[in-house]
């Protein structure tokens, strides 16, 4: 799949004002909102579409809060692949409307108390017996290796702070660090609420990465879970500093939870800003 849009190589922006507030001498944000459709998931979706096109896939199905499905559908416009989005019945009507404008199908389900396995998602999307359908709700976390490559060309971070939803981005960054035997520590910021969080992209009732997340925390990496009050306050305090949404602004809460040394080099990962709200 040929695509002329530039993916990755997103800016690394120094936050000098925040350095003064936090007493950190080297503080940066890796701004993934600068990808074509405003999300870190653009990196993953380009790769998925390339592989799906090569292998003649008919449909791709995924559970989405909006950003990921919208991004995937936009990239799929240059292919014959149909995108089917599974969304919560509680999602904003505006998001559903905009997803329907760009996708083949949007299916609204009660996602609060039911864990949908890949085979179930594929069955929802299937219209013909011989269709080749992929579920891409999770997986492909190795794509985020490129973020570490880009960072290392400019800085050597002591810490990378990452939003944590299901955990794919976190696992991808941790794996990239481990592969290079770096001493960089990954700090994840997630929600205490598994459903209905203000940071809606991060609330998930189930993740296939649960054991991996536990393992990497034992290896010295960390995940902090925020209350709804903390998420709201963090977004109010930092939403004008960078282009972000509640689910990406959570990384700024790290200073209330982790004690850094003044000499540490810290990179906050801004996972993006929704283009469909």
ZIHUSUL-V278730 format. One record per backbone hydrogen bond with DSSP energy under -1.0 kcal/mol. NH is the residue of the N-H (numbers start at 1). CO is the residue of the C=O. Records with the same first field share a line. If there is no record, write none. Layout:
BEGIN
NH = CO, CO
END
This chain:
BEGIN
13 = 29
15 = 27
19 = 15
20 = 16
21 = 17
22 = 18
23 = 19
24 = 19
25 = 262
28 = 266
29 = 13
30 = 268
31 = 11
32 = 30, 270
34 = 31
35 = 32
38 = 35
40 = 271
42 = 39
43 = 40
45 = 41
46 = 42
47 = 43
48 = 44
49 = 45
50 = 46
51 = 47
52 = 48
53 = 49
54 = 50
55 = 51
56 = 53
57 = 52
58 = 132
59 = 132
60 = 82
61 = 134
62 = 84
64 = 86
70 = 66
71 = 67
72 = 68
73 = 69
74 = 70
75 = 71
76 = 72
79 = 76
82 = 58
84 = 60
85 = 105
86 = 62
87 = 107
89 = 109
91 = 88
96 = 92
97 = 93
98 = 94
99 = 95
100 = 96
101 = 97
103 = 99
104 = 83
105 = 83
107 = 85
109 = 87
111 = 109
121 = 117
122 = 118
123 = 119
124 = 120
125 = 121
126 = 122
131 = 128
134 = 59
136 = 61
143 = 140
144 = 141
145 = 142
146 = 143
149 = 145
150 = 146
151 = 147
152 = 148
154 = 151
155 = 151
158 = 265
159 = 265
160 = 185
161 = 267
162 = 187
164 = 189
171 = 167
172 = 168
173 = 169
174 = 170
175 = 171
176 = 172
177 = 173
178 = 174
179 = 175
180 = 176
181 = 178
182 = 177
185 = 158
187 = 160
188 = 222
189 = 162
190 = 224
192 = 226
200 = 198
202 = 199
210 = 207
213 = 209
214 = 210
215 = 211
216 = 212
217 = 213
218 = 214
219 = 215
220 = 217
221 = 216
222 = 186
224 = 188
226 = 190
231 = 227
232 = 228
233 = 229
234 = 230
235 = 231
236 = 232
237 = 233
238 = 234
239 = 235
241 = 238
248 = 245
249 = 245
251 = 248
252 = 249
253 = 250
254 = 251
256 = 253
257 = 254
258 = 254
264 = 261
266 = 26
267 = 159
268 = 28
269 = 161
270 = 30
273 = 38
END
